[in-house]
Amino acid sequence: MTQPAFTRLSALLAPLPRNEICLILSDYDQAIRSGTIEATPEIGVTFDITYLDARGQEKTENHNEEFVLNTDDCTRWISTQQLASRYLIMTNTGTLGTTEERLSSNLDDLKALAKMRRDAMNAKAKTAPVASKNAPKPSRSHRKQTTPAPKSAGTTVTQKQTTVPAEPPKAAAAAPTPHTTEQAVLPATPTPVVLNAHTKPINAEDSRAI
């Protein structure tokens, strides 16, 4: 009896672009449970694989090696997961696009890419803020406020000043007199009068000689 053809999982993933692997790895166990993939582990063997995750970030993981049957279901599932992985990363990173070669080779689906672009644009439009026509107007204050006029360049603003009547000039204060020590005025000392026989008396009324 001829054994069905098989391949190792590492060999199945090795030729694939790094941006077409993430969903193969994340959904691999589900494909095993559903019977889409028929495989068995290789005892004691693992392998490392580097790929781009759903956010487009490079990631390296270690996986158990497996023998995988080469069936039509397996081939179709691998191709579907490759394209889904590619489009998922495009959507999450905003890098939608393709080439003529990929379209001509049926590697990309133009209608699917167009729908992805439309969905992305609609989602962006929904999240953009939209000004409402019926938005309530801001309430006005009952108190009228005066807004000062803006100053123009090179214009001098003159402020009105209130003229206060000048007060009448006050009399100049007398210059301070230097302080002098008050001295008591004493009566003049009388000059002694020397009388002799030839001197006439001061008193005119008395004509007698003394």
Buried (B, 14 or more C-beta within 10 A) or exposed (E): EEEEEBBBBBEBBEEBEBBBBBBBBEBBEEBBEEEBBBBEEBEEEEBEBEBBBBEBEEBEEEBEBBEBBEBEBBEEBBEBBBBBBBBBBBBEBEEEEBEEEBEEEEBBBEEEBEEBBEEBEEEEEEEEEEEEEEEEEEEEEEEEEEEEEEEEEEEEEEEEEEEEEEEEEEEEEEEEEEEEEEEEEEEEEEEEEEEEEEEEEEEEEEEEEE
